[in-house]
Amino acid sequence: MEQILISESYENKYKSSSHAVGISMWHLEWCTKYRYKMFKKEDQRNLITALIRRAASMHGIKIIEINVQPEHVHCVVGISLTMTPVNALQLLKGISSRLFFLHNTKAGLRYPKRHLWSPGKFAASLGYIQIETAKTYVRNQ
């Protein structure tokens, strides 16, 4: 079996697994159900940011940039080649919603069925050339 040597800069950019080398970077966006402004207060924004980061770390999703607005979330993420962006969104939305209702019982008054996020979503693929543009866009929302 031929061994391939990977340069230092190549290793820093791409992740490798047993049968794949690369990274899939995405700009993801989703909003709260009925566009309710659930994250107007800073403590609520900090809570949902931490919960999204926790959901990401549980499943190997790397959050490069995140910005929580009062009624929607922008994320730039890196996912493995074995994960689809829809699967990443499902994990981030589902786990963060569940944890949000565990930490914030009063939110159940607004959402009695415990559906924090709307079913809609946005995903756009990014490359290393576009990453700085996307990070700037997410920061300045």
N, C-alpha and C positions, 0 to 999 in steps of 0.2 A: 504494500500500500504506500502510495506516494504521500509524503508529508509536505504541507504547504506552510511556509513561513509567513506570518502576518506582521506587517510593520506596526510600530507603536501608534502612529496616527490612525491607522485602520482599526485597531482594537478599540480606541477611544470612541470612535463614531458608531461602531456596529456591535451588536450583541450576537454571540454565537451559541448555538445549541448543538445537539448531536447531529442534526441533519440540515441545519439552516444557519445562514449568517445574514444579518441585516437588522433593520429596525423599521417599524411602521409608525410614523408620526401623524397625528390627527389634530385638527381644531374641532372641538366638540362644543355644542351649545344646546341647552335645554331650559325650559321655563317651568314655573310653578303652575299648578292646576288653576284654571280660571284667571291666570295672571295676577293673583293676589300678591301684594307687596309684603311678603313674609320676612324679608331681610332688610328692612329699613334701618333697624337699630344695629349698632356696631357689634354688640354681643351676639346677636342672632347670626350676623354675617360671619363672625369669627367661629361660631359653633358649627355652622354648615360647612365652612371651609375645612375645619379640622376633621369633620366627619367624612367629607369627600376624600381627603387625603388618607384617612384611615382605611376607607373602602379600597382605595387604589393600592395601598401598601399590602393589603390582605391578598391581592390577586396579581401582584407583579406589574401593575400599571404605574409608569413613571409620570408624575405630574411635573411638567416643565414650567408652566405658567397657569395661574388660576385667578379669576376675577369674579366675585359674586356681586351682582346687582340686586336691587330690591325685589325683582321678580324673575330674574334669570341668571344663568351661570355660563361663563365662558371658560374653557379649559384648552390648553395645548398639552397633549399627552403623547407618550411613547409607549407602544404596546408590542408584545412579541409577535412574531410572524404567524404564530399558531392561533392568535386571538383576532376575532373580527371587531371592527369598530362598533357594530351593533351590540355585540356581547360585552364590550367594555362599557358602553353606555348603560346597558341593562344592569351591570354590576354596580357601577357608580351611583345610578339613580336608586336602585332597589335598596342597597345597603345603607346609603346615606339617609334615605327616607325612613327606614326602620329605626335607625339609631336616633334620628331627629325626634321622632315621636316618643322614644324612650327617655330622652333627655329633656323634652319640652312637652309636658302633659297638656298644657293649655292649648297647644296647637290642634289638639283633637277637637276643640270646640269649633274651629273653622273647617277642619277636614274630618268629619265624623267617621268616614270610611277609611281614614289613614292613607289617602292618596295625595302625597305632597306634590309630586311632579306630574305635569301633563304628559300624555302619551307621545307628543311630538318630539322631534329631535333634529339636530343639524350636525353633519359631519363632513369635513373636507380634508383630503389628504395633503400632507406637507412634505417637503424635502428639506435637506440642510440649507439649500439656497433660500427658501421661503421662511425658515424658522424665525429669523429675527423680525421680519415683517409681521408675522402672526403674533409673536410675543408683544411687539409694540402695540398692535391693534387691541389685544386682550387687555393690556395694562391701561390703555387710554379710554376704555369704554366707560 
